[in-house]
């Protein structure tokens, strides 16, 4: 933040009317409490997560008051700082690969609070706890199962609702590998709880791409982020579709603690690394297959096709 002048903001905040109005609101008081640490010329890296979050959350209130009191330049400077802390115009953000920038932009769209510390982009919950970061060109989740925070702790409620509504309106789809269903641990005789599904329209595009490329199974592996070591060359694969109004299920934003969340592949925000919208299928554990692919398919009459 050293390249952004703070003196103009200091002058604006010194106005008696601005001070009175800031002190009259909880958010204004919160801003006044943290501003001295920022104004002193400290780099963001020197602030605690709690101070950064307080700054992020309270600046809008201060900028509105400054603007209403005619301190336009001060308000502009404060809003530039807001953009800086949230990554807009950031050198780190601009240097991200397209894939990482896609993840970053999805989280920003979800209202996630972001700040920079050195060469690290940190993504924090509403309470200021880091839950993910990008460092040295790698996105990573800062928690391991089963302790990954619930999406409600870092995503806006409206974003979550809109994401779920897309699945209610369009429906969903997922692929099934016969050997994965009929093999493995004999105790797993039903679909896993909170099974991952993709948005129907986007899954249809993935399947179409797979077919257009001569049934190249690597398209499925890479587009659905099944893990780089996954080999589907000899597998029998089915594509199953789900109506958005299927009474057996509801949809939720994945939290990363699901069985299908692969460490290093799963990213928060309701999208795969490749940008496909995904949801957790609530009620999936009630679909019993007893290790039979045919029994599984019978749960979805007229809603499946064999693609490999």
C-alpha positions in Angstrom: 0.0 0.0 0.0 3.0 2.3 0.1 2.3 3.6 -3.4 -1.1 5.0 -2.3 -1.0 8.4 -0.5 -2.8 8.3 2.9 -2.3 12.0 3.7 -5.3 13.1 1.7 -7.5 10.7 3.6 -6.1 11.9 6.9 -7.0 15.5 6.0 -10.5 14.4 5.1 -11.0 12.5 8.3 -9.9 15.4 10.4 -13.1 17.3 9.4 -15.3 17.7 12.5 -18.5 16.7 10.7 -16.8 13.6 9.3 -15.5 12.7 12.7 -19.0 13.2 14.3 -20.7 11.0 11.7 -18.1 8.2 11.9 -18.4 8.1 15.7 -22.2 7.8 15.4 -22.1 4.4 13.8 -20.5 1.1 14.8 -18.9 0.6 11.4 -17.5 4.2 11.5 -16.0 3.6 15.0 -14.5 0.3 13.7 -12.9 2.2 10.9 -11.5 4.9 13.2 -10.0 2.2 15.4 -8.1 0.5 12.6 -7.2 3.5 10.4 -4.3 4.7 12.5 -2.5 1.4 11.9 -2.9 1.9 8.1 -2.2 5.6 8.1 1.0 5.1 10.0 2.4 3.6 6.8 2.3 0.0 7.8 2.3 -2.5 5.0 -0.7 -4.9 4.9 1.8 -7.7 5.8 2.3 -6.0 9.2 -1.4 -6.0 10.1 -3.2 -8.9 11.8 -6.0 -10.7 9.9 -8.5 -9.1 12.2 -7.2 -5.6 11.4 -7.3 -6.2 7.7 -10.8 -7.6 7.8 -12.0 -4.6 9.9 -10.4 -2.3 7.3 -12.0 -4.1 4.4 -15.4 -4.2 6.0 -15.6 -0.6 7.4 -13.9 1.4 4.6 -17.1 1.6 2.5 -18.9 3.4 5.3 -16.1 5.9 5.7 -15.9 6.5 2.0 -19.6 7.2 1.8 -19.4 9.7 4.6 -16.4 11.4 3.2 -18.1 11.8 -0.2 -21.3 13.1 1.4 -19.3 15.7 3.3 -17.6 16.9 0.1 -14.2 15.2 0.7 -14.2 13.7 -2.8 -10.5 13.2 -3.2 -10.2 11.5 0.2 -13.1 9.2 -0.6 -11.5 8.4 -4.0 -8.2 7.5 -2.3 -10.0 5.3 0.3 -11.8 3.5 -2.5 -8.5 3.0 -4.3 -7.2 1.3 -1.2 -10.3 -0.9 -1.1 -9.6 -2.0 -4.7 -6.0 -2.6 -3.8 -6.7 -4.8 -0.7 -9.3 -6.8 -2.6 -7.0 -7.5 -5.5 -8.3 -5.1 -8.2 -5.2 -3.7 -10.0 -2.9 -5.9 -7.9 0.3 -6.9 -9.4 -0.1 -10.4 -7.8 -3.6 -10.8 -9.3 -2.5 -9.6 -12.7 0.3 -12.1 -12.8 -1.9 -15.1 -12.1 -2.3 -17.8 -14.7 -5.7 -17.9 -16.4 -6.7 -21.0 -14.3 -5.7 -19.3 -11.0 -7.3 -16.0 -12.1 -10.5 -17.9 -12.8 -10.5 -19.3 -9.2 -9.7 -15.9 -7.8 -12.4 -14.1 -9.7 -15.1 -16.7 -8.7 -14.2 -16.1 -5.0 -14.2 -12.3 -5.4 -17.7 -12.7 -7.0 -18.8 -14.6 -4.0 -17.8 -11.8 -1.7 -14.7 -13.4 -0.2 -12.4 -11.1 1.6 -8.9 -11.1 0.1 -5.6 -9.4 1.0 -1.9 -9.6 0.1 0.9 -10.5 2.4 4.2 -10.3 0.6 3.9 -12.5 -2.4 0.9 -14.4 -1.1 -2.8 -13.8 -1.8 -4.8 -14.8 1.2 -8.6 -15.6 1.2 -10.2 -15.2 4.6 -13.5 -15.9 6.3 -15.9 -13.2 7.6 -14.1 -13.6 10.9 -10.7 -13.0 9.4 -9.4 -16.6 9.4 -7.4 -17.7 6.4 -9.0 -20.6 4.6 -7.1 -20.6 1.3 -4.2 -18.9 -0.4 -2.3 -18.6 -3.7 1.5 -18.8 -3.2 4.2 -19.4 -5.8 1.6 -20.1 -8.4 -0.3 -22.7 -6.4 -3.8 -22.5 -5.0 -4.2 -24.4 -1.7 -6.8 -24.8 1.0 -5.5 -24.0 4.4 -7.5 -26.7 6.2 -7.8 -30.5 5.8 -10.9 -32.7 6.1 -13.1 -32.7 8.1 -12.2 -29.1 9.3 -12.6 -27.1 6.1 -14.9 -24.1 6.9 -18.5 -24.1 5.7 -19.1 -21.9 2.7 -21.5 -19.7 4.7 -18.4 -18.4 6.7 -16.8 -16.9 3.6 -19.4 -16.6 0.8 -22.2 -14.1 0.6 -25.7 -15.6 1.3 -27.0 -14.2 -1.9 -24.2 -15.9 -3.9 -25.0 -19.2 -2.2 -28.7 -18.9 -2.9 -28.1 -18.0 -6.6 -25.7 -20.9 -7.0 -28.2 -23.4 -5.6 -31.1 -22.0 -7.7 -29.2 -22.6 -10.9 -29.2 -26.3 -10.1 -32.9 -26.2 -9.1 -33.7 -24.6 -12.5 -31.4 -26.6 -14.8 -30.8 -29.8 -13.0 -27.5 -31.6 -12.8 -25.4 -34.4 -14.2 -22.5 -36.7 -13.2 -20.5 -39.6 -14.6 -20.4 -43.1 -13.2 -17.5 -45.5 -13.7 -18.7 -49.1 -13.6 -15.6 -50.5 -11.9 -15.8 -47.8 -9.2 -19.4 -48.7 -8.5 -19.1 -52.5 -8.6 -15.6 -52.7 -7.1 -13.9 -51.2 -4.0 -15.0 -51.6 -0.4 -18.0 -54.0 -0.1 -19.6 -51.8 2.5 -20.2 -49.0 0.0 -23.5 -50.1 -1.5 -25.0 -46.7 -2.2 -23.9 -43.4 -3.7 -21.7 -41.4 -1.3 -23.3 -38.7 0.8 -23.2 -35.2 -0.8 -22.0 -36.6 -4.1 -20.6 -34.0 -6.5 -22.7 -33.1 -9.5 -22.2 -30.6 -12.3 -24.7 -28.1 -13.7 -26.7 -29.8 -16.4 -26.0 -27.4 -19.2 -22.2 -27.4 -18.4 -22.0 -31.1 -18.0 -23.7 -31.5 -21.4 -21.0 -29.3 -22.9 -18.3 -31.5 -21.3 -19.9 -34.7 -22.7 -20.2 -33.1 -26.1 -16.5 -32.1 -26.0 -15.6 -35.6 -25.0 -17.5 -37.0 -28.0 -16.3 -34.4 -30.4 -12.7 -35.4 -29.5 -13.3 -39.0 -30.4 -14.4 -40.2 -26.9 -11.1 -39.0 -25.4 -11.4 -40.0 -21.8 -8.8 -37.4 -20.7 -11.4 -34.7 -21.5 -13.6 -36.2 -18.7 -10.7 -36.5 -16.3 -9.4 -33.0 -16.9 -12.7 -31.1 -17.2 -14.1 -32.7 -14.1 -10.9 -32.5 -12.2 -10.8 -36.2 -11.3 -7.1 -36.1 -10.6 -4.1 -36.3 -12.9 -3.3 -39.9 -11.9 -6.8 -41.2 -12.9 -6.8 -43.6 -15.8 -10.1 -44.2 -17.5 -8.7 -45.9 -20.6 -10.2 -49.4 -19.9 -13.3 -48.1 -18.0 -17.0 -48.4 -18.8 -18.6 -45.0 -18.2 -22.1 -43.7 -17.9 -23.5 -40.2 -17.9 -26.5 -39.7 -15.5 -28.8 -36.6 -15.5 -30.9 -35.3 -12.7 -34.0 -33.1 -12.9 -33.8 -30.0 -10.8 -37.2 -30.8 -9.3 -36.4 -34.4 -8.4 -38.0 -34.7 -4.9 -35.3 -37.2 -3.8 -32.6 -34.5 -3.7 -31.7 -31.0 -2.8 -28.5 -29.1 -3.8 -25.8 -27.4 -1.7 -22.5 -25.6 -2.2 -19.7 -28.1 -1.6 -17.7 -27.5 1.6 -14.7 -29.6 0.7 -15.2 -32.2 3.4 -17.1 -34.5 1.1 -15.7 -37.9 0.2 -15.4 -36.8 -3.4 -13.3 -33.7 -2.6 -9.8 -34.6 -3.8 -7.0 -32.7 -1.9 -5.2 -30.5 -4.3 -8.1 -30.6 -6.8 -11.1 -29.3 -4.9 -11.4 -25.5 -4.7 -14.0 -23.5 -2.6 -16.7 -21.4 -4.2 -18.9 -24.0 -6.0 -16.8 -24.4 -9.1 -14.1 -26.9 -10.2 -10.6 -25.7 -11.0 -11.6 -25.7 -14.7 -14.6 -23.5 -14.0 -17.5 -25.9 -14.2 -20.2 -25.2 -11.6 -20.6 -28.0 -9.1 -23.0 -28.8 -6.2 -23.2 -31.3 -3.5 -26.2 -33.6 -4.0 -28.0 -33.8 -0.7 -29.8 -37.2 -0.4 -27.5 -39.0 -2.7 -26.7 -41.6 0.0 -30.3 -42.9 -0.3 -29.6 -44.2 -3.9 -28.7 -47.9 -3.3 -26.9 -49.9 -6.0 -25.7 -52.9 -4.0 -22.6 -53.0 -6.2 -24.6 -53.3 -9.4 -24.3 -50.7 -12.2 -27.6 -51.8 -13.5 -29.3 -51.3 -10.2 -27.8 -47.9 -10.0 -29.0 -46.9 -13.5 -32.5 -48.2 -12.6 -32.7 -45.3 -10.1 -32.6 -42.9 -13.1 -34.9 -44.3 -15.8 -34.6 -42.4 -19.1 -31.9 -40.2 -17.6 -28.7 -42.0 -18.4 -26.5 -43.0 -21.4 -23.5 -45.1 -21.8 -20.7 -42.9 -23.1 -17.7 -45.4 -23.0 
